[in-house]
Amino acid sequence: MLTAGVDLAADPAGTAVAAVSWSATGATVRTLTVPADDDVIVALAGRADKIGIDCPLGWPDDFVSFVTAHRTGVVAVPAGVEGKEWRRRLAWRHTDEVVRTLTGLVPLSVSADRIGHTAMRCAALQSRLAGAGRSVDRSGEGAVVEVYPAASLKVWGLPWRGYKTTKNQAALGAVVDRLLQAAPWLDLGEHEALCRRSDHALDAVVAALTARAAVRDQVCRPAERELPAARTEGWIAIPTAALSALPG
């Protein structure tokens, strides 16, 4: 089995992709590429059983309705709802609120933060993946699953913050050390040095590990009542089992 991970950015320069092969006893990082354009991602997706993408797969349903209403010039705050609560529904998806409840982390708002630029690229990428024959179900049931590396690391008991950007190289190396200690079955091979230099590379590997958890049904999934929103807004797969449960 091969799983892929994509740490997506608005531009290829900040994008990393990883491919991890799995056996009964462990996993090996086969490829790790930074930077990565859409062609690289689509090609890798064609070989992978599951692709974990670190980017919102959709926008809040309420935000989409808001923008549509605004285009016609008719926008009104729903009766009985405070303005702050109304704006929160526009800024965060249902899955973001689930992540907040489960992990205490607050994902970036796809409609109010700069992550929206990356989501625009992701929207086009989803169309390319679908055109290449990969099923894209934003709830995570198809070939693509939305992931959140910081949440995966936190659930797995690993350092999950403070390792971003080049000024935090020591902290990034410490995360790699902890990951290898917790997962002695994971072979980074020649790509270990890149993981220690680039937080994008490390996040791509974590995204591929989370994709494996999704394959093994070791992530939270939307309940039936949550499926409609998950299929339009996206659904973040949060691991529900230990890192040690991934091989096998």
Protein Blocks (a to p, Z undefined) as FASTA:
>chain_A
ZZddddddfbfklpccddddddfkbccdfbdcddddfklmmmmmmmpmbdcddddfbdcf
klmmmmmmmmnopacddehiafklmmmmmmpcfklmmmmmmnopacddfklpmklmmmmm
mmmmmmmmmmnopacdfkopambdcddfklmmmmnopafehkgcjklmmmmmmmmmmmmm
mmmmbcgkjmlmmmmmpmklmmmmmmmmmmmmmmnopaccddfklmmmmmmnopcdddfb
dfklmgZZ
